[in-house]
Amino acid sequence: MAKMAPEGLITALDIGSSKVSAMIAQKGDGGELIVLGTGQRESRGVKRGYIADAAATEAAVREAVEQAERIAGTNIENVWVSFSAGGLVSDVASVEFELGGHRVEQSDIDALLQAGRESIDPAGRIVLHAQPALYTLDGLTGVKRPLGLHADRLGVHIHVVAADGSPVRNLGLCVANAHLEVKSIIASPVATGMACLSEEERELGVALVEMGAGITNVSLFAGGMLVGLTSIPVGAADITDDIASAFGMRRAQAERVKCVHGSANTSPRDNHEMIDVSPISGEEDAGEGTRITKAQLIAVIRQRLDHLIAEIRKALVDLKFEGPVGRQVVLTGGGADLNGIADYAQAALGRSVRIGKPRGLSALPEAHSGPAFATLAGLAFYAATDPIDLRSLSRAGQTVHRPKGFGLFRRIVAAARANY
């Protein structure tokens, strides 16, 4: 019989377009995260990251969590949930105070953060994150601990992520109807970045490309924080559908053929390697099916990949990810499991590309250690750190200066290059 959850237990819940996965973890004596149990179920109620069938989603959530509970031998009551649908927006707000040269006291920092709360303008969206990232002293950016230092001006950069209200509410409702309390809903790029990006990568500048089943999120990190993101309504499931349509097979078989035989790269022997294809009807009198070459399969895969990479390249340009600052691209998500995808993307984008996998978790099952589970692991890391969120502060009337968008991002990068 499962026992009640002990203190400090963390449950992460990733509700995606292809799968719903859960993880129960606990902090060890040395501060490390130890995985106690995991669970996974097929997702039938989510399309492009949005809840399309509440009942099916609730059932998948319950089953995935119950499986994790059985393995962990404990019952849980609350979860940290990911949100990956389109409509996510990221901005960086800035506030600054005059100090007159005296030492920075805790009261100065508290007042600054309260003013930062007032600077947040979600424009009708739901704010998922409003976190102080880096402080500034007299224009010098990148200060992590200003307490006790002298300054004429003290400022802070605030990382804000917001999303359309209805999809977020629908996600929370499905989890609540599965008899679970939502501790917090976390933007998928924020969680995934914690699982597969190093601190140095986030400081120097890196693009994170999450290739999910129904959606691809492209996010940009610099100066230690997420500074921009965009969503592309194309994912790995579109490749599966293309294969099923081109060769007249069921989706389940198309997914298996893609995973076992598929590749993003070609080779001369692909024309000689044959793959058996069962008829889509599955009936005995439908014939023996056909055989295709691996070259034919890769041609279908490459056609969709070419389109997706073109959209990713455009997103990187729109996010100002260009020039000598920030050349690294990290691919993650289920689509990053495709054989040869890193080499293909590196040649197509003209940038250094690596596959991002979850790291830093003890006792993580091998089946859940791939890029498809980076968001799930990132949720556990986020919950363990539980960063400051300005939404929890009381309102205070302050006058603030709020540069918007990537004008501030460019100044952050310029300052980083000048001072480090």
MARLUMDREN-881513 format. One record per residue: residue number from 1; chain; residue in one letter; y, x, z of N, C-alpha, C in turn. Coordinates in steps of 0.05 Angstrom, whole numbers. Layout:
N
NODE gunu rolum tivex     nv     nu     nw    cav    cau    caw     cv     cu     cw
NODE  NUM     A     A      Y      X      Z      Y      X      Z      Y      X      Z
...
END
This chain:
420
NODE gunu rolum tivex     nv     nu     nw    cav    cau    caw     cv     cu     cw
NODE    1     A     M    -24     17      0      0      0      0     25     18      0
NODE    2     A     A     44     10    -17     69     26    -19     86     22      6
NODE    3     A     K     98     43     15    115     42     38    144     40     30
NODE    4     A     M    162     33     49    190     31     43    202     58     37
NODE    5     A     A    223     58     21    234     84     12    248     98     35
NODE    6     A     P    243    124     38    257    140     58    286    145     50
NODE    7     A     E    301    156     68    329    162     63    331    184     41
NODE    8     A     G    352    182     25    357    203      6    341    201    -20
NODE    9     A     L    326    179    -23    311    175    -47    329    166    -70
NODE   10     A     I    324    176    -94    340    170   -118    321    158   -139
NODE   11     A     T    330    135   -150    315    123   -172    333    121   -196
NODE   12     A     A    325    133   -218    340    132   -243    326    113   -262
NODE   13     A     L    342     98   -277    332     78   -296    346     81   -323
NODE   14     A     D    332     89   -343    343     92   -370    333     69   -388
NODE   15     A     I    351     52   -395    344     28   -412    353     34   -440
NODE   16     A     G    334     42   -457    340     49   -485    330     29   -505
NODE   17     A     S    335     35   -530    326     17   -551    297     18   -557
NODE   18     A     S    284     40   -550    255     43   -556    238     43   -531
NODE   19     A     K    249     51   -508    234     52   -483    252     48   -459
NODE   20     A     V    239     38   -438    252     36   -412    237     55   -394
NODE   21     A     S    251     74   -382    237     94   -365    251     95   -338
NODE   22     A     A    235    101   -318    244    103   -290    234    128   -277
NODE   23     A     M    250    139   -259    242    163   -244    251    160   -215
NODE   24     A     I    232    167   -197    238    167   -169    237    197   -160
NODE   25     A     A    259    206   -148    261    234   -140    273    236   -112
NODE   26     A     Q    270    259   -100    281    264    -73    289    293    -71
NODE   27     A     K    311    297    -56    320    324    -52    302    339    -33
NODE   28     A     G    295    364    -41    279    381    -24    295    395     -4
NODE   29     A     D    283    411     13    297    425     35    317    445     24
NODE   30     A     G    311    455      0    330    475    -12    350    462    -31
NODE   31     A     G    351    435    -31    371    421    -47    360    415    -75
NODE   32     A     E    336    424    -82    325    418   -108    315    389   -110
NODE   33     A     L    314    379   -134    304    352   -138    274    352   -144
NODE   34     A     I    259    337   -129    230    336   -133    223    309   -143
NODE   35     A     V    209    308   -166    201    282   -178    176    272   -163
NODE   36     A     L    178    247   -153    156    235   -139    140    216   -157
NODE   37     A     G    153    204   -176    139    185   -193    156    178   -217
NODE   38     A     T    143    172   -240    156    163   -264    142    139   -276
NODE   39     A     G    156    124   -292    145    101   -305    158     96   -332
NODE   40     A     Q    143     84   -350    154     80   -377    141     55   -390
NODE   41     A     R    158     39   -403    148     16   -418    163     14   -444
NODE   42     A     E    151      2   -464    164     -3   -489    187    -22   -485
NODE   43     A     S    210    -16   -498    233    -34   -496    233    -53   -520
NODE   44     A     R    231    -78   -514    231    -98   -536    257   -115   -536
NODE   45     A     G    274   -112   -516    297   -130   -515    324   -116   -519
NODE   46     A     V    324    -91   -528    348    -76   -532    351    -68   -561
NODE   47     A     K    374    -73   -573    380    -66   -600    406    -50   -601
NODE   48     A     R    404    -26   -612    427     -8   -614    441     -4   -587
NODE   49     A     G    425     -4   -566    436      0   -540    446    -25   -526
NODE   50     A     Y    447    -47   -540    456    -72   -528    433    -90   -520
NODE   51     A     I    437   -105   -499    416   -124   -490    415   -147   -510
NODE   52     A     A    392   -151   -524    389   -173   -543    370   -194   -532
NODE   53     A     D    353   -187   -514    334   -206   -502    332   -199   -472
NODE   54     A     A    345   -215   -456    347   -209   -428    320   -211   -414
NODE   55     A     A    304   -231   -421    278   -235   -408    259   -211   -414
NODE   56     A     A    259   -202   -439    242   -180   -446    251   -154   -433
NODE   57     A     T    277   -151   -431    288   -127   -418    281   -127   -388
NODE   58     A     E    285   -150   -375    278   -152   -346    249   -145   -341
NODE   59     A     A    231   -155   -359    203   -150   -355    197   -120   -358
NODE   60     A     A    209   -107   -378    204    -79   -382    215    -62   -358
NODE   61     A     V    238    -71   -347    249    -57   -324    231    -59   -300
NODE   62     A     R    221    -83   -295    203    -87   -272    178    -70   -275
NODE   63     A     E    166    -70   -299    141    -56   -303    144    -26   -300
NODE   64     A     A    166    -15   -312    171     14   -310    176     22   -282
NODE   65     A     V    192      7   -267    198     14   -239    172     11   -222
NODE   66     A     E    157    -10   -226    132    -13   -211    112      9   -216
NODE   67     A     Q    111     19   -240     93     42   -246    103     66   -231
NODE   68     A     A    129     72   -231    140     94   -216    135     91   -186
NODE   69     A     E    137     67   -176    132     62   -147    103     67   -140
NODE   70     A     R     85     59   -157     56     64   -151     50     94   -150
NODE   71     A     I     61    109   -168     56    138   -169     69    151   -145
NODE   72     A     A     94    142   -138    108    154   -115     98    145    -88
NODE   73     A     G     84    122    -88     74    111    -63     96    100    -46
NODE   74     A     T    117     89    -58    139     78    -42    153     56    -57
NODE   75     A     N    167     39    -43    182     18    -56    212     26    -56
NODE   76     A     I    225     18    -77    254     24    -79    270     -2    -83
NODE   77     A     E    295      0    -76    312    -24    -77    336    -21    -95
NODE   78     A     N    344      3   -101    368      7   -117    364     28   -138
NODE   79     A     V    379     27   -160    375     45   -182    402     54   -193
NODE   80     A     W    402     78   -206    424     88   -221    417     84   -251
NODE   81     A     V    434     70   -265    427     60   -292    444     73   -313
NODE   82     A     S    432     79   -336    447     91   -358    458     69   -377
NODE   83     A     F    480     76   -390    491     58   -410    497     75   -435
NODE   84     A     S    485     68   -458    488     84   -481    498     69   -506
NODE   85     A     A    505     44   -503    513     28   -526    539     38   -538
NODE   86     A     G    545     30   -563    570     36   -575    593     23   -560
NODE   87     A     G    617     32   -564    639     21   -549    648     39   -526
NODE   88     A     L    632     60   -520    641     79   -500    665     95   -510
NODE   89     A     V    685     98   -493    708    115   -500    713    134   -477
NODE   90     A     S    724    157   -484    730    178   -464    759    186   -467
NODE   91     A     D    772    191   -445    800    200   -446    804    219   -422
NODE   92     A     V    825    235   -424    833    252   -402    861    246   -394
NODE   93     A     A    865    237   -369    891    231   -359    901    255   -342
NODE   94     A     S    927    258   -339    938    280   -324    960    270   -306
NODE   95     A     V    960    279   -281    982    273   -262    991    299   -250
NODE   96     A     E   1017    300   -242   1028    324   -231   1049    318   -210
NODE   97     A     F   1050    333   -189   1070    329   -167   1086    355   -164
NODE   98     A     E   1111    352   -155   1128    374   -147   1122    380   -118
NODE   99     A     L   1116    406   -111   1110    414    -84   1132    431    -72
NODE  100     A     G   1149    443    -88   1170    459    -78   1162    486    -67
NODE  101     A     G   1138    495    -74   1129    521    -66   1113    523    -41
NODE  102     A     H   1109    500    -27   1094    502     -2   1064    502     -7
NODE  103     A     R   1049    507     13   1020    508     11   1008    481      6
NODE  104     A     V    987    480    -10    974    455    -16    958    445      8
NODE  105     A     E    965    422     18    950    410     40    931    388     30
NODE  106     A     Q    913    380     47    894    359     39    909    333     33
NODE  107     A     S    931    328     48    947    304     43    959    305     15
NODE  108     A     D    967    328      5    977    331    -22    956    323    -43
NODE  109     A     I    932    333    -39    910    327    -57    903    298    -56
NODE  110     A     D    903    286    -32    897    257    -30    918    240    -45
NODE  111     A     A    944    248    -41    965    233    -55    963    236    -85
NODE  112     A     L    956    260    -94    953    265   -123    930    248   -135
NODE  113     A     L    908    246   -121    886    231   -131    892    201   -130
NODE  114     A     Q    907    192   -111    916    164   -110    934    158   -134
NODE  115     A     A    951    177   -141    968    173   -164    951    173   -189
NODE  116     A     G    930    190   -189    913    190   -212    899    164   -217
NODE  117     A     R    892    150   -195    880    124   -198    899    105   -213
NODE  118     A     E    925    107   -206    945     89   -219    949     96   -248
NODE  119     A     S    942    120   -256    947    128   -284    925    118   -303
NODE  120     A     I    904    106   -292    882     97   -309    889     70   -322
NODE  121     A     D    888     69   -348    893     45   -363    870     39   -381
NODE  122     A     P    851     23   -372    826     18   -388    830      0   -412
NODE  123     A     A    854    -12   -415    860    -29   -439    839    -51   -442
NODE  124     A     G    832    -64   -421    814    -87   -422    784    -79   -420
NODE  125     A     R    778    -54   -418    750    -45   -416    743    -41   -387
NODE  126     A     I    717    -38   -382    707    -32   -355    705     -1   -352
NODE  127     A     V    718      9   -331    717     38   -326    690     45   -313
NODE  128     A     L    675     63   -325    650     72   -314    653     97   -297
NODE  129     A     H    672    114   -305    678    139   -291    708    145   -290
NODE  130     A     A    717    154   -268    745    163   -265    744    186   -245
NODE  131     A     Q    739    210   -255    733    232   -237    753    255   -241
NODE  132     A     P    763    266   -218    780    290   -221    763    313   -230
NODE  133     A     A    772    327   -251    756    348   -262    767    376   -253
NODE  134     A     L    791    383   -263    803    409   -256    831    405   -247
NODE  135     A     Y    840    421   -229    868    420   -219    885    441   -234
NODE  136     A     T    911    437   -233    930    456   -245    950    464   -223
NODE  137     A     L    957    490   -224    978    501   -206    999    514   -223
NODE  138     A     D   1023    502   -223   1045    513   -239   1037    517   -268
NODE  139     A     G   1022    498   -279   1014    499   -307    988    514   -312
NODE  140     A     L    978    529   -292    953    543   -296    930    523   -292
NODE  141     A     T    914    519   -313    891    501   -312    866    514   -303
NODE  142     A     G    846    499   -296    820    510   -289    817    516   -259
NODE  143     A     V    835    506   -242    834    511   -213    815    491   -201
NODE  144     A     K    794    500   -188    775    482   -176    781    475   -146
NODE  145     A     R    794    494   -132    799    489   -103    828    498    -97
NODE  146     A     P    847    479   -100    875    486    -96    883    487    -66
NODE  147     A     L    866    477    -49    873    474    -20    881    502     -9
NODE  148     A     G    905    504      4    913    528     17    929    547      0
NODE  149     A     L    931    541    -27    946    558    -45    975    548    -47
NODE  150     A     H    994    566    -52   1022    558    -56   1027    551    -85
NODE  151     A     A   1045    531    -89   1051    522   -116   1077    506   -116
NODE  152     A     D   1091    508   -139   1114    491   -143   1106    464   -154
NODE  153     A     R   1084    464   -170   1074    439   -181   1044    438   -179
NODE  154     A     L   1033    416   -170   1004    412   -168    997    388   -186
NODE  155     A     G    977    393   -203    968    371   -221    937    370   -221
NODE  156     A     V    927    349   -234    898    345   -237    893    332   -264
NODE  157     A     H    871    340   -277    861    327   -301    839    308   -292
NODE  158     A     I    840    283   -302    822    262   -294    805    254   -318
NODE  159     A     H    779    256   -315    761    248   -336    754    218   -333
NODE  160     A     V    761    202   -354    757    173   -353    738    165   -376
NODE  161     A     V    718    150   -369    700    138   -389    700    108   -385
NODE  162     A     A    704     93   -406    705     64   -404    687     52   -426
NODE  163     A     A    680     27   -423    663     13   -442    671    -16   -444
NODE  164     A     D    662    -29   -466    667    -57   -469    653    -72   -446
NODE  165     A     G    666    -93   -436    657   -106   -411    631   -121   -414
NODE  166     A     S    628   -137   -435    605   -155   -436    578   -140   -437
NODE  167     A     P    575   -119   -453    549   -104   -453    543    -92   -426
NODE  168     A     V    563    -82   -412    558    -70   -386    549    -92   -366
NODE  169     A     R    562   -115   -367    554   -137   -349    526   -147   -355
NODE  170     A     N    519   -149   -381    492   -157   -388    471   -138   -378
NODE  171     A     L    477   -112   -380    458    -92   -370    455    -95   -339
NODE  172     A     G    477    -98   -325    475   -101   -296    460   -127   -288
NODE  173     A     L    464   -148   -304    451   -174   -298    420   -171   -301
NODE  174     A     C    412   -157   -322    383   -154   -327    370   -138   -304
NODE  175     A     V    383   -118   -294    373   -102   -272    372   -119   -246
NODE  176     A     A    394   -134   -242    395   -151   -218    373   -172   -219
NODE  177     A     N    368   -184   -242    347   -204   -245    319   -192   -241
NODE  178     A     A    317   -166   -243    291   -153   -238    289   -146   -208
NODE  179     A     H    307   -157   -192    307   -154   -163    313   -126   -154
NODE  180     A     L    332   -113   -168    341    -86   -161    371    -86   -158
NODE  181     A     E    381    -70   -139    409    -67   -136    419    -44   -153
NODE  182     A     V    441    -48   -168    452    -27   -184    471    -10   -168
NODE  183     A     K    464     15   -163    481     33   -148    506     40   -165
NODE  184     A     S    501     46   -190    522     52   -209    512     52   -237
NODE  185     A     I    529     46   -256    522     48   -284    536     72   -296
NODE  186     A     I    520     90   -307    530    117   -315    529    118   -345
NODE  187     A     A    551    128   -357    551    132   -386    530    153   -393
NODE  188     A     S    514    147   -413    492    165   -421    501    194   -427
NODE  189     A     P    523    198   -442    531    226   -447    537    242   -421
NODE  190     A     V    549    229   -401    555    242   -376    529    251   -362
NODE  191     A     A    510    234   -361    484    240   -348    469    262   -364
NODE  192     A     T    467    258   -390    452    276   -407    464    304   -406
NODE  193     A     G    490    306   -406    503    332   -404    496    347   -379
NODE  194     A     M    491    333   -357    484    346   -332    455    357   -333
NODE  195     A     A    439    344   -349    410    352   -350    405    375   -369
NODE  196     A     C    420    378   -391    412    398   -411    434    416   -420
NODE  197     A     L    458    415   -407    479    434   -413    484    451   -389
NODE  198     A     S    489    477   -393    496    495   -371    525    492   -365
NODE  199     A     E    532    500   -341    560    499   -332    578    515   -351
NODE  200     A     E    568    538   -360    584    555   -378    588    541   -405
NODE  201     A     E    568    528   -415    571    513   -440    592    492   -438
NODE  202     A     R    592    477   -416    612    456   -412    640    468   -409
NODE  203     A     E    642    492   -399    668    505   -396    678    515   -423
NODE  204     A     L    662    529   -438    670    542   -463    674    522   -486
NODE  205     A     G    659    501   -486    661    481   -507    634    478   -521
NODE  206     A     V    623    453   -521    598    448   -534    597    419   -543
NODE  207     A     A    583    414   -564    579    386   -574    551    378   -567
NODE  208     A     L    548    354   -555    522    343   -547    517    320   -565
NODE  209     A     V    494    321   -580    487    300   -599    461    287   -588
NODE  210     A     E    463    262   -579    440    247   -568    430    229   -590
NODE  211     A     M    406    236   -601    394    221   -622    374    201   -610
NODE  212     A     G    384    178   -603    367    157   -591    353    142   -613
NODE  213     A     A    339    121   -605    324    105   -624    343     88   -642
NODE  214     A     G    363     76   -629    380     58   -643    409     67   -647
NODE  215     A     I    416     89   -633    444     98   -634    445    128   -629
NODE  216     A     T    464    141   -641    468    170   -637    496    174   -625
NODE  217     A     N    497    184   -601    522    190   -588    530    219   -591
NODE  218     A     V    554    224   -601    564    251   -604    587    255   -584
NODE  219     A     S    583    274   -565    603    278   -544    611    307   -543
NODE  220     A     L    636    312   -535    647    338   -534    655    346   -506
NODE  221     A     F    645    369   -497    652    379   -471    669    404   -474
NODE  222     A     A    689    407   -457    706    431   -456    721    431   -429
NODE  223     A     G    727    455   -420    741    457   -394    725    445   -371
NODE  224     A     G    698    444   -374    681    433   -353    678    404   -352
NODE  225     A     M    689    389   -372    687    360   -371    683    348   -399
NODE  226     A     L    674    323   -400    672    309   -425    700    300   -434
NODE  227     A     V    707    308   -458    735    303   -467    736    285   -491
NODE  228     A     G    713    277   -502    714    259   -524    686    251   -533
NODE  229     A     L    683    227   -543    657    218   -552    660    196   -573
NODE  230     A     T    639    194   -590    638    173   -609    609    165   -613
NODE  231     A     S    604    141   -623    577    131   -627    572    124   -657
NODE  232     A     I    549    131   -666    540    125   -693    517    106   -692
NODE  233     A     P    519     82   -705    497     62   -703    473     68   -720
NODE  234     A     V    463     93   -718    439    102   -732    423    118   -713
NODE  235     A     G    397    115   -713    380    130   -695    353    136   -707
NODE  236     A     A    335    147   -690    308    154   -698    292    131   -708
NODE  237     A     A    297    107   -697    282     83   -705    287     76   -734
NODE  238     A     D    311     84   -744    317     78   -772    300     95   -791
NODE  239     A     I    293    120   -782    275    136   -797    247    123   -798
NODE  240     A     T    238    113   -775    213     99   -774    212     75   -792
NODE  241     A     D    233     59   -792    235     35   -809    235     43   -839
NODE  242     A     D    248     65   -846    249     75   -873    220     82   -882
NODE  243     A     I    205     95   -865    178    103   -872    160     78   -875
NODE  244     A     A    163     59   -857    147     35   -859    153     20   -884
NODE  245     A     S    178     18   -891    186      3   -915    178     18   -941
NODE  246     A     A    181     44   -941    175     60   -966    145     60   -972
NODE  247     A     F    128     60   -952     99     63   -957     83     39   -948
NODE  248     A     G     96     17   -941     82     -8   -935     63     -6   -912
NODE  249     A     M     73      5   -890     56      8   -866     70     -6   -842
NODE  250     A     R     54    -11   -821     66    -23   -797     84     -3   -783
NODE  251     A     R    103    -13   -767    121      5   -753    106     24   -734
NODE  252     A     A     86     13   -721     71     30   -702     58     54   -716
NODE  253     A     Q     47     49   -740     35     70   -755     56     89   -766
NODE  254     A     A     78     78   -775    100     94   -785    111    113   -764
NODE  255     A     E    113    104   -739    122    121   -717    102    143   -712
NODE  256     A     R     76    137   -713     56    157   -709     56    178   -731
NODE  257     A     V     58    168   -756     59    187   -779     84    205   -777
NODE  258     A     K    106    194   -769    131    210   -766    127    231   -745
NODE  259     A     C    115    224   -722    112    243   -700     91    264   -706
NODE  260     A     V     69    257   -719     47    275   -724     52    292   -749
NODE  261     A     H     61    280   -771     63    294   -796     91    299   -805
NODE  262     A     G    111    285   -793    138    287   -803    151    313   -797
NODE  263     A     S    171    320   -812    187    344   -808    214    341   -822
NODE  264     A     A    233    356   -812    259    357   -825    261    378   -846
NODE  265     A     N    241    395   -848    241    417   -867    217    415   -886
NODE  266     A     T    220    426   -909    199    425   -930    186    453   -933
NODE  267     A     S    161    452   -944    147    477   -950    130    472   -975
NODE  268     A     P    122    492   -990    107    489  -1015     81    474  -1011
NODE  269     A     R     68    477   -988     42    464   -984     44    434   -978
NODE  270     A     D     68    424   -975     71    395   -969     61    378   -991
NODE  271     A     N     61    387  -1016     51    371  -1039     21    369  -1039
NODE  272     A     H      7    385  -1023    -22    385  -1023    -34    372   -998
NODE  273     A     E    -17    368   -978    -27    356   -953    -25    325   -955
NODE  274     A     M    -48    312   -952    -50    283   -956    -50    268   -929
NODE  275     A     I    -38    244   -929    -37    228   -905    -47    200   -912
NODE  276     A     D    -66    190   -896    -77    163   -901    -58    142   -890
NODE  277     A     V    -54    121   -906    -36     99   -898    -52     73   -899
NODE  278     A     S    -53     59   -876    -66     33   -874    -49     12   -885
NODE  279     A     P    -61    -10   -897    -44    -32   -907    -29    -46   -885
NODE  280     A     I     -5    -56   -891     12    -68   -871      0    -93   -859
NODE  281     A     S    -16   -107   -874    -27   -132   -863    -48   -127   -842
NODE  282     A     G    -62   -105   -843    -82    -99   -823   -108   -115   -826
NODE  283     A     E   -110   -130   -848   -133   -147   -853   -154   -131   -868
NODE  284     A     E   -180   -138   -864   -201   -123   -876   -202   -126   -906
NODE  285     A     D   -194   -149   -917   -195   -154   -945   -169   -145   -959
NODE  286     A     A   -152   -131   -945   -126   -122   -957   -129    -96   -973
NODE  287     A     G   -154    -85   -973   -157    -61   -988   -160    -37   -970
NODE  288     A     E   -165    -14   -982   -170     10   -966   -144     25   -959
NODE  289     A     G   -121     15   -968    -97     29   -963    -92     50   -983
NODE  290     A     T    -73     67   -979    -66     88   -998    -64    115   -984
NODE  291     A     R    -59    135  -1000    -54    162   -989    -28    172  -1000
NODE  292     A     I    -13    185   -984     13    196   -992     13    226   -986
NODE  293     A     T     30    241   -999     32    269   -993     53    273   -971
NODE  294     A     K     50    295   -957     70    301   -936     97    305   -948
NODE  295     A     A     98    315   -973    124    318   -987    138    291   -991
NODE  296     A     Q    123    271   -997    135    244  -1000    146    234   -973
NODE  297     A     L    131    239   -952    140    230   -926    166    245   -918
NODE  298     A     I    167    271   -922    190    286   -915    214    278   -931
NODE  299     A     A    210    271   -957    232    262   -974    245    237   -962
NODE  300     A     V    229    219   -952    241    194   -939    256    202   -914
NODE  301     A     I    244    219   -898    257    228   -873    283    242   -879
NODE  302     A     R    283    260   -898    307    275   -905    330    258   -915
NODE  303     A     Q    323    237   -929    344    219   -940    360    206   -917
NODE  304     A     R    346    197   -897    359    185   -873    374    207   -857
NODE  305     A     L    361    230   -854    373    252   -839    399    262   -852
NODE  306     A     D    399    263   -878    423    272   -892    446    254   -886
NODE  307     A     H    441    228   -886    462    208   -880    471    212   -851
NODE  308     A     L    452    215   -832    459    217   -804    475    243   -799
NODE  309     A     I    466    265   -810    480    290   -806    508    289   -817
NODE  310     A     A    511    275   -840    538    272   -851    556    257   -832
NODE  311     A     E    546    237   -818    561    222   -799    567    239   -774
NODE  312     A     I    548    255   -766    552    273   -743    574    294   -750
NODE  313     A     R    573    305   -774    593    324   -782    621    311   -782
NODE  314     A     K    623    287   -792    648    273   -792    658    268   -763
NODE  315     A     A    639    261   -745    647    256   -717    657    281   -704
NODE  316     A     L    645    304   -710    654    329   -699    682    336   -708
NODE  317     A     V    688    331   -734    715    336   -744    735    318   -730
NODE  318     A     D    727    292   -727    745    273   -714    751    280   -685
NODE  319     A     L    731    293   -672    734    301   -644    747    328   -642
NODE  320     A     K    756    340   -664    770    366   -665    752    388   -655
NODE  321     A     F    726    386   -661    707    407   -654    706    426   -677
NODE  322     A     E    725    444   -678    727    462   -701    741    488   -691
NODE  323     A     G    741    508   -709    753    534   -702    735    551   -685
NODE  324     A     P    745    573   -673    728    591   -658    720    581   -631
NODE  325     A     V    734    561   -620    727    551   -594    706    529   -597
NODE  326     A     G    682    533   -586    662    513   -586    647    512   -613
NODE  327     A     R    626    528   -615    610    528   -639    581    517   -634
NODE  328     A     Q    574    515   -609    547    507   -602    543    477   -604
NODE  329     A     V    521    468   -616    513    440   -616    486    438   -603
NODE  330     A     V    483    419   -585    458    414   -571    447    387   -579
NODE  331     A     L    423    386   -591    410    361   -599    391    353   -577
NODE  332     A     T    392    327   -570    374    316   -550    368    287   -557
NODE  333     A     G    353    274   -539    344    247   -546    318    247   -561
NODE  334     A     G    306    224   -564    279    222   -577    279    233   -605
NODE  335     A     G    301    230   -620    302    240   -647    300    270   -649
NODE  336     A     A    307    284   -627    306    313   -627    278    324   -625
NODE  337     A     D    258    306   -622    230    314   -621    219    319   -649
NODE  338     A     L    234    310   -670    224    314   -697    221    343   -704
NODE  339     A     N    198    350   -715    193    378   -721    214    390   -740
NODE  340     A     G    225    413   -733    244    427   -750    272    417   -750
NODE  341     A     I    278    398   -733    305    385   -733    327    405   -726
NODE  342     A     A    321    424   -708    342    443   -700    350    461   -723
NODE  343     A     D    330    472   -737    336    489   -760    350    474   -782
NODE  344     A     Y    341    449   -787    354    433   -807    383    428   -800
NODE  345     A     A    389    419   -775    416    413   -767    434    438   -767
NODE  346     A     Q    422    461   -760    438    486   -760    447    493   -788
NODE  347     A     A    429    490   -807    437    496   -835    457    475   -846
NODE  348     A     A    453    450   -839    470    429   -849    498    429   -836
NODE  349     A     L    499    436   -811    525    436   -797    539    463   -797
NODE  350     A     G    524    484   -803    536    511   -803    544    520   -775
NODE  351     A     R    529    511   -755    534    518   -727    508    525   -714
NODE  352     A     S    510    539   -691    487    544   -675    477    519   -662
NODE  353     A     V    451    513   -665    440    488   -655    415    494   -638
NODE  354     A     R    413    481   -615    388    483   -599    380    456   -590
NODE  355     A     I    355    453   -581    345    428   -570    350    427   -540
NODE  356     A     G    362    406   -530    367    403   -502    345    387   -488
NODE  357     A     K    332    400   -468    311    387   -453    320    387   -423
NODE  358     A     P    309    368   -408    316    367   -379    305    392   -365
NODE  359     A     R    321    402   -347    313    426   -332    323    424   -303
NODE  360     A     G    310    440   -286    318    440   -258    305    419   -240
NODE  361     A     L    284    405   -251    270    386   -235    242    396   -228
NODE  362     A     S    234    394   -203    208    402   -194    188    379   -197
NODE  363     A     A    164    385   -205    142    366   -208    147    345   -229
NODE  364     A     L    163    353   -250    168    334   -272    143    334   -290
NODE  365     A     P    131    310   -295    107    309   -312    113    320   -340
NODE  366     A     E     94    333   -352     97    344   -379    105    323   -399
NODE  367     A     A     95    299   -396    101    278   -415    130    269   -414
NODE  368     A     H    144    275   -392    172    267   -389    190    291   -388
NODE  369     A     S    181    314   -400    197    338   -399    211    344   -426
NODE  370     A     G    209    326   -445    221    330   -471    249    320   -473
NODE  371     A     P    262    324   -496    290    315   -500    293    284   -498
NODE  372     A     A    272    269   -502    274    240   -500    280    231   -472
NODE  373     A     F    275    248   -452    279    241   -424    302    256   -411
NODE  374     A     A    320    268   -427    343    282   -416    361    264   -401
NODE  375     A     T    366    240   -411    384    221   -398    373    213   -371
NODE  376     A     L    347    208   -370    334    200   -345    337    221   -324
NODE  377     A     A    332    246   -331    335    268   -312    365    271   -304
NODE  378     A     G    383    268   -323    411    270   -317    421    250   -297
NODE  379     A     L    409    226   -299    417    205   -279    409    214   -251
NODE  380     A     A    386    227   -248    378    237   -221    397    258   -212
NODE  381     A     F    405    277   -229    424    298   -222    451    285   -214
NODE  382     A     Y    460    266   -229    486    253   -224    485    240   -196
NODE  383     A     A    463    225   -191    461    211   -165    460    231   -142
NODE  384     A     A    447    254   -147    445    274   -126    472    286   -119
NODE  385     A     T    489    290   -139    516    301   -134    535    280   -125
NODE  386     A     D    532    255   -135    549    233   -128    578    241   -128
NODE  387     A     P    590    248   -151    617    259   -152    638    239   -143
NODE  388     A     I    662    249   -136    684    233   -128    692    215   -151
NODE  389     A     D    697    189   -145    707    171   -165    733    158   -155
NODE  390     A     L    754    160   -171    780    151   -162    781    121   -159
NODE  391     A     R    762    106   -170    763     77   -167    758     69   -139
NODE  392     A     S    746     86   -122    741     79    -94    766     83    -77
NODE  393     A     L    787     95    -88    811    100    -72    829     75    -72
NODE  394     A     S    844     71    -50    863     49    -49    887     55    -67
NODE  395     A     R    899     33    -77    922     36    -95    946     46    -80
NODE  396     A     A    962     62    -93    987     72    -82   1008     74   -104
NODE  397     A     G   1032     65    -99   1053     65   -120   1064     93   -124
NODE  398     A     Q   1057    105   -146   1066    132   -152   1076    134   -181
NODE  399     A     T   1095    151   -187   1103    156   -214   1087    180   -225
NODE  400     A     V   1075    176   -248   1057    197   -258   1065    203   -287
NODE  401     A     H   1057    227   -295   1060    235   -323   1032    235   -335
NODE  402     A     R   1028    221   -357   1001    217   -368   1000    223   -397
NODE  403     A     P    996    249   -404    989    255   -432    963    243   -440
NODE  404     A     K    960    235   -465    936    220   -473    922    235   -495
NODE  405     A     G    896    229   -498    880    237   -520    876    267   -522
NODE  406     A     F    873    277   -547    866    305   -551    889    324   -552
NODE  407     A     G    914    313   -550    937    331   -546    932    347   -520
NODE  408     A     L    923    332   -499    917    346   -474    893    364   -477
NODE  409     A     F    873    355   -492    849    371   -495    855    398   -508
NODE  410     A     R    873    397   -529    880    422   -542    895    440   -523
NODE  411     A     R    911    429   -505    925    446   -486    906    458   -466
NODE  412     A     I    885    442   -458    865    453   -440    851    477   -453
NODE  413     A     V    842    473   -478    829    495   -492    847    519   -495
NODE  414     A     A    872    514   -503    891    537   -506    895    552   -480
NODE  415     A     A    897    536   -458    901    549   -432    876    565   -424
NODE  416     A     A    853    554   -430    828    568   -423    826    594   -438
NODE  417     A     R    833    593   -463    831    618   -479    852    638   -470
NODE  418     A     A    875    629   -460    896    647   -451    890    660   -424
NODE  419     A     N    876    645   -407    873    653   -379    845    663   -372
NODE  420     A     Y    825    661   -389    798    670   -382    788    689   -403
END
